[in-house]
Amino acid sequence: MENKTKITGKTLIELGFKSGKWFPEAIAHINNHQLQGLEMLAYLEQYRPGPIMDLHPEAIPFAINIQAENDLETDNVNKVVASMSILMRTPTLIDGAIMPDACPAGPNGTIPVGGVVVAKNAIHPGMHSADICCSVMLTDFGDANPKTVLDAAHASTHFGPGGRDRNTQYRLPSDLLQAFENNFLLNDGNMIQAARSHLGTQGDGNHFLFVGISKKTGNTMLITHHGSRGPGARLYTKGMKIAERFRIEISPNTLKQNAWIPFDTEEGKTYWEGLQTIRAWTKVNHEVIHNATLEKLGLEAKDRYWNEHNFVFKEGDLFYHAKGATPLDAKFMPDITGPRLIPLNMAEPVLIVEGKTTASNLGFAPHGAGRNMSRTQHKKNKANYTNEEIFDMETKGLDVRFFSNEIDVSELPSAYKNATAVREQMEKFNLGTVIDEVMPYGCIMAGDWEVNAPWRRKKRLKSR
């Protein structure tokens, strides 16, 4: 096979290669070096797709660190186990576990909330979810009055959709901006604009700002819970698109939500670096709220620590995907400064825990109380009461605030699993030891901001 004339994309296709973004670089290299015959084929071999990776014939065994306490939980556990059993046939997976707060998070075969899976040399964006690096941070405010702290935090944080306007934005650190600009998956105008405007925001759903009293020291503690907001969601979207291209090429029988990016590719390494930048951004996102609250009160932090529970953790060529699972093992957190945080619900203490890796926990603990039913179903179950009545019954004695001034029934304590049962199962399955508890004083959440969303207001005006 002689290469007397310049080759083109058509030449490569005739040789059995599928068109890809590598075509221009390969064509230029071959023509510039006048490669031909066996020499050209040897060069092209690096671009030839590997063999198809088929599903495991059976599910890889996984640890079940959960037990049902009633019929409702039995149904929940059965669904979680069924979904994990399908998930664990994904070709890259070698181990897995589910935690006591596990609940379904999508169609069968989707990693559940409270799930951990270990993949070899692969990053699965769908297994860390769109809320990359959802995490919790604690700052010790010493003997500060809890109401004063909650008031100052209320003035410092932001819940709901979108970001802050220019007049209330926090400054994006220059090293973080540079990290965004140095990664081709993060370096676009919309991504960087979101990184600026979403800094110091907490979003909605189950994200919160919690103030309580340490059972051990009596000090006032501020705890925030949120993820990477717009920047993380955008990286997730790009990652899923890249993973889908690989899925079609190397494992078409894998479910779309379980597609992966091989780590030993340019895309894999760039996505991994992007995850670390998003992690750093999310940590700063917590810090600016905590620091602004301290500054308003003229105080200095007595202590601070944090941990994520939606992320991918690397050990050699193994990638631990935690979807709502708290890392116990220090090897998963390069910046570890203290124990781990496990919130339950607004009326229960935030648990401060330590623990060790076992064969069944894979180095993880639950991330909270989890749910036994959907938000919609929970609201239907409470339809005989007004929102105000439910709120009064479930938050008595607490200073609970909704940033939108609209009660979100689906975030009240009864929407979550029984906290006592979760704690008992943590002990039974060796999922961390509680070393302190932050007893609740009050909290802030987004609330049902959609009640007054622009499209809802327009609809109400039209109906009138």
C-alpha positions in Angstrom: 0.0 0.0 0.0 1.8 3.1 -1.2 1.1 6.7 -0.1 2.1 8.5 -3.3 -0.5 11.2 -2.8 -1.7 13.1 0.3 -4.1 11.1 2.4 -7.5 12.4 3.4 -10.2 11.6 5.8 -11.7 9.3 3.1 -8.5 7.3 3.2 -8.8 6.6 6.9 -12.5 5.7 6.6 -11.6 3.2 3.8 -9.1 1.7 6.2 -11.8 1.0 8.7 -11.5 4.0 11.0 -14.5 6.0 12.2 -14.4 9.8 11.8 -13.3 11.5 14.9 -11.7 14.7 16.2 -8.3 13.0 15.9 -8.6 12.9 12.1 -7.0 16.3 11.3 -4.0 15.7 13.6 -3.4 12.2 12.3 -3.8 13.3 8.6 -1.4 16.1 9.1 1.2 13.9 10.8 1.0 11.2 8.1 1.3 13.7 5.3 4.1 15.8 7.0 6.2 12.7 7.6 5.2 11.0 4.4 4.2 7.8 6.1 3.0 5.0 3.9 2.3 1.3 3.9 3.0 -0.6 7.1 4.6 2.5 8.7 1.4 4.4 8.3 -0.7 1.6 9.6 1.5 1.2 12.7 1.1 4.9 13.5 -2.7 4.6 13.0 -3.0 1.6 15.3 -3.2 3.9 18.4 -6.5 5.3 17.1 -8.1 2.0 16.4 -10.9 1.4 18.9 -10.4 -1.4 21.4 -12.6 -4.4 21.7 -16.2 -3.9 22.8 -16.6 -4.2 26.5 -19.8 -6.1 27.3 -21.8 -6.2 30.5 -20.7 -8.6 33.3 -22.8 -11.8 32.9 -24.0 -11.3 36.5 -24.0 -8.4 39.0 -20.7 -8.0 40.8 -21.5 -8.6 44.5 -22.1 -5.5 46.6 -22.5 -4.9 50.3 -26.0 -4.1 51.6 -25.6 -1.9 54.7 -29.4 -1.3 55.1 -32.4 -3.0 56.6 -36.1 -2.3 56.3 -38.0 -1.2 59.4 -41.5 -1.3 57.9 -43.4 -2.1 54.7 -42.6 1.3 53.2 -38.9 0.8 53.7 -39.1 -2.8 52.4 -40.4 -1.4 49.1 -37.6 1.2 49.1 -34.9 -1.3 49.9 -36.1 -3.7 47.2 -36.0 -1.0 44.6 -32.5 0.1 45.6 -31.2 -3.5 45.5 -32.8 -4.1 42.2 -31.3 -1.0 40.7 -27.9 -1.8 42.1 -28.1 -5.3 40.7 -28.4 -3.9 37.2 -25.9 -1.2 37.8 -23.2 -3.7 39.0 -23.2 -5.4 35.6 -21.5 -2.3 34.1 -18.1 -3.5 32.7 -15.8 -1.2 34.6 -17.2 -1.9 38.1 -15.5 -4.2 40.6 -17.2 -3.5 43.9 -20.0 -1.6 45.5 -22.1 -0.8 48.6 -25.3 0.8 49.7 -25.8 2.8 52.9 -28.7 3.0 55.4 -30.0 6.3 53.7 -30.2 4.6 50.3 -33.1 5.5 48.0 -33.8 5.2 44.2 -32.5 8.1 42.1 -33.8 7.2 38.6 -34.7 4.4 36.3 -33.6 0.8 37.2 -29.8 0.5 36.8 -29.1 4.1 38.1 -26.9 4.4 41.1 -29.1 5.1 44.1 -28.6 8.0 46.6 -26.5 6.3 49.3 -24.6 4.2 46.8 -20.9 3.7 46.4 -19.3 1.9 43.4 -15.7 1.2 42.5 -14.7 1.4 38.8 -11.3 0.5 37.3 -9.6 3.2 35.2 -12.9 4.9 34.5 -14.9 8.0 35.6 -18.7 7.7 35.4 -20.2 11.2 35.4 -23.7 9.8 36.0 -22.5 8.1 39.2 -21.4 11.4 40.9 -24.5 13.2 39.6 -25.1 16.8 38.4 -24.6 18.1 41.9 -20.9 17.5 41.8 -19.2 17.8 45.2 -22.4 18.3 47.2 -20.8 18.8 50.6 -21.0 20.1 54.2 -18.8 22.5 56.1 -18.7 23.3 59.8 -17.3 26.4 61.5 -17.0 26.7 65.3 -18.3 30.2 66.5 -17.3 29.6 70.1 -19.7 31.0 72.6 -21.5 33.3 70.1 -25.3 33.5 70.5 -26.9 31.1 68.0 -29.7 33.5 67.0 -27.1 36.2 66.3 -25.1 33.8 64.2 -28.3 32.7 62.3 -29.3 36.3 61.7 -25.8 37.2 60.4 -25.7 34.1 58.2 -29.1 34.9 56.8 -27.7 38.3 55.6 -24.6 36.6 54.1 -26.1 33.6 52.2 -28.3 33.3 49.2 -30.8 30.5 48.3 -32.9 30.0 45.2 -32.3 29.9 41.5 -29.6 31.8 39.6 -26.7 33.7 41.2 -25.9 37.0 42.8 -26.1 40.4 41.1 -22.9 42.3 40.5 -23.4 44.4 43.6 -23.5 41.5 46.0 -21.1 39.0 44.4 -18.1 37.6 46.3 -14.7 37.8 44.7 -13.6 34.7 42.7 -10.0 34.0 43.8 -7.5 34.5 41.0 -6.0 31.0 41.3 -9.4 29.5 40.8 -10.1 31.7 37.8 -6.8 30.6 36.3 -7.7 26.9 37.0 -10.9 27.4 35.1 -9.1 29.0 32.2 -6.5 26.3 32.0 -9.0 23.5 31.5 -10.7 23.3 28.1 -13.9 21.8 29.7 -14.2 24.8 32.1 -12.8 27.6 30.0 -16.0 29.1 28.4 -17.8 32.3 29.1 -20.9 30.9 30.6 -19.0 28.6 32.9 -16.8 31.4 34.3 -19.7 33.8 34.6 -21.5 31.2 36.7 -18.4 30.6 38.8 -18.4 34.3 39.6 -22.2 34.9 40.2 -23.0 31.6 41.9 -20.2 32.0 44.5 -21.9 32.4 47.9 -25.1 30.8 46.8 -26.7 27.5 48.1 -29.4 26.7 45.5 -32.5 24.9 46.6 -33.8 21.4 47.4 -32.3 19.9 50.5 -29.5 22.4 50.8 -29.4 24.3 54.0 -27.6 26.6 56.5 -27.8 25.1 60.0 -26.9 26.6 63.4 -26.7 24.5 66.5 -24.9 23.8 69.7 -22.1 21.2 70.2 -23.2 18.6 72.7 -19.6 18.1 73.7 -18.3 21.7 74.0 -21.4 23.9 74.2 -20.0 26.0 71.3 -22.2 27.5 68.5 -21.7 25.8 65.2 -22.6 26.9 61.7 -23.0 24.2 59.1 -23.7 24.7 55.4 -24.8 22.1 52.9 -24.7 22.7 49.1 -22.8 21.6 46.0 -21.1 23.2 43.0 -24.1 25.0 41.6 -23.9 26.1 38.0 -20.3 25.4 37.3 -20.6 21.8 38.5 -23.9 21.2 36.6 -22.2 22.5 33.4 -19.2 20.2 33.8 -21.5 17.3 34.5 -23.4 18.0 31.2 -20.1 18.1 29.2 -18.9 14.9 31.0 -22.1 13.0 30.1 -21.7 13.9 26.5 -18.1 12.8 26.4 -19.0 9.6 28.2 -21.8 8.9 25.7 -19.4 9.1 22.8 -17.2 6.5 24.4 -20.2 4.3 25.3 -21.3 4.1 21.7 -17.8 3.2 20.6 -16.7 0.8 23.3 -19.7 -0.5 25.3 -23.0 0.1 23.5 -24.9 -2.3 25.8 -24.1 -0.2 28.9 -27.0 1.9 30.1 -26.6 5.6 29.0 -26.7 6.8 32.6 -23.7 4.5 33.3 -21.5 5.6 30.5 -17.9 6.3 31.4 -14.8 8.3 30.3 -11.7 6.1 30.3 -9.2 7.8 32.6 -6.2 7.0 30.3 -7.5 9.3 27.6 -7.0 13.0 27.2 -10.7 13.5 27.9 -10.4 11.4 31.1 -7.5 13.3 32.5 -9.0 16.7 31.6 -12.3 15.7 33.2 -10.6 14.5 36.3 -8.7 17.8 36.6 -12.0 19.6 36.0 -13.5 17.7 38.9 -10.7 18.9 41.2 -11.2 22.5 40.2 -15.0 22.2 40.8 -14.2 20.7 44.2 -11.9 23.6 45.0 -14.6 26.1 43.9 -17.2 24.4 46.0 -15.0 24.6 49.1 -14.6 28.3 48.5 -18.3 28.6 48.0 -18.8 27.3 51.6 -16.0 29.5 53.0 -17.2 32.8 51.7 -20.5 32.4 53.5 -18.9 31.3 56.7 -16.2 34.0 56.5 -18.8 36.7 55.8 -20.8 35.6 58.8 -17.8 35.7 61.0 -16.9 39.2 59.7 -20.3 40.6 60.4 -20.0 39.5 64.0 -16.3 40.5 64.4 -15.3 36.9 65.3 -12.6 34.4 64.4 -13.3 30.8 63.7 -12.4 28.4 66.5 -12.3 25.4 64.2 -13.4 24.4 60.7 -13.7 21.2 58.6 -15.7 19.9 55.7 -16.4 16.8 53.6 -18.1 16.2 50.3 -20.6 13.3 49.7 -21.2 13.5 46.0 -17.8 12.9 44.3 -15.3 10.6 42.7 -12.3 9.6 44.8 -9.1 8.1 43.2 -6.8 5.4 44.6 -4.4 4.2 42.0 -6.4 3.1 39.0 -9.6 2.7 41.1 -12.2 5.4 41.1 -14.7 5.4 44.1 -18.0 7.0 43.0 -20.0 8.2 46.0 -23.6 9.3 45.3 -24.7 10.6 48.6 -22.1 8.8 50.7 -19.7 10.3 53.2 -16.0 9.4 53.0 -14.6 8.0 56.3 -11.2 7.1 55.1 -8.7 10.0 55.2 -7.1 8.8 52.0 -10.1 10.1 50.0 -9.6 13.7 51.3 -6.2 15.4 50.6 -7.2 18.4 52.7 -8.7 16.6 55.7 -8.6 18.7 58.9 -11.2 17.1 61.1 -14.0 14.5 61.5 -16.9 14.0 59.1 -20.4 15.6 59.1 -23.6 13.7 58.7 -26.8 15.8 58.8 -30.2 14.1 59.4 -33.0 16.6 59.2 -33.6 20.1 60.5 -35.0 18.9 63.8 -32.2 16.4 64.5 -28.6 16.9 65.4 -25.8 16.9 62.8 -23.6 14.0 63.6 -19.8 14.4 63.8 -18.3 11.0 63.1 -15.0 9.2 62.6 -14.5 5.7 61.2 -12.3 3.2 59.4 -12.6 1.3 56.2 -14.1 -2.2 56.3 -14.8 -4.7 53.5 -18.5 -3.8 53.6 -18.3 0.0 53.9 -15.5 0.5 51.4 -14.4 3.5 53.5 -17.8 5.3 53.5 -20.7 6.2 55.7 -24.2 7.5 55.0 -24.6 11.2 54.1 -27.9 11.8 55.9 -31.3 10.3 56.6 -32.4 9.8 53.0 -36.1 9.4 51.9 -38.5 6.5 51.6 -40.8 8.3 49.2 -40.7 11.1 46.6 -41.3 14.7 47.5 -44.6 14.6 45.5 -45.9 11.6 47.4 -45.0 13.1 50.7 -47.0 16.2 49.9 -50.0 14.1 48.9 -49.7 12.2 52.2 -50.0 15.6 54.0 -52.8 17.0 51.9 -55.3 17.1 54.9 -53.2 19.7 56.6 -52.2 23.2 55.6 -48.5 24.0 55.1 -48.6 26.2 58.1 -50.1 23.5 60.3 -47.4 21.0 59.2 -44.7 23.5 59.8 -45.9 24.3 63.3 -46.1 20.7 64.2 -42.7 19.7 62.9 -40.5 22.7 63.8 -41.8 23.6 67.2 -39.1 25.2 69.3 -36.8 25.7 66.3 -35.9 28.9 64.4 -36.6 27.6 60.9 -36.6 30.0 58.0 -37.3 29.7 54.3 -35.3 32.2 52.2 -38.2 32.6 49.7 -40.7 33.0 52.6 -42.7 30.0 51.3 -42.9 26.8 53.3 -41.5 23.7 51.5 -43.3 20.7 53.1 -41.0 18.3 51.3 -38.1 19.4 53.3 -39.7 19.2 56.8 -38.6 16.3 59.1 -41.4 13.9 58.2 -40.2 13.9 54.6 -37.1 12.0 55.6 -36.3 8.5 57.0 -36.4 7.9 60.7 -33.2 9.4 62.1 -33.0 7.0 65.0 -33.1 4.0 62.6 -30.4 5.4 60.5 -28.1 5.9 63.5 -28.8 2.4 64.7 -27.9 0.9 61.3 -24.7 3.0 61.2 -23.7 1.3 64.4 -24.9 -2.2 63.3 -23.0 -2.0 60.0 -19.9 -0.3 61.4 -20.4 2.9 59.4 -18.7 5.4 61.6 -18.6 6.3 65.3 -20.4 9.4 66.6 -18.0 11.6 68.6 -20.2 14.7 68.9 -23.6 16.0 67.9 -24.6 19.5 66.9 -28.0 20.0 68.5 -30.4 22.1 66.4 -31.1 25.7 67.1 -32.4 26.7 63.6 -31.8 26.6 59.9 -32.4 28.3 56.6 -33.5 26.6 53.4 -34.7 27.9 50.0 -38.3 27.0 50.6 -40.8 26.6 47.8 -39.5 29.5 45.7 -41.3 28.2 42.6 -44.6 29.4 44.1 -43.6 32.9 43.1 -41.6 32.1 40.1 -42.3 34.4 37.1 -44.1 31.8 35.1 -46.3 30.9 38.1 -47.2 34.6 38.7 -48.1 35.0 35.0 -50.3 32.0 35.1 -52.1 33.2 38.2 -52.7 36.7 36.7 -54.0 35.1 33.5 -56.4 32.9 35.4 -57.8 35.9 37.2 
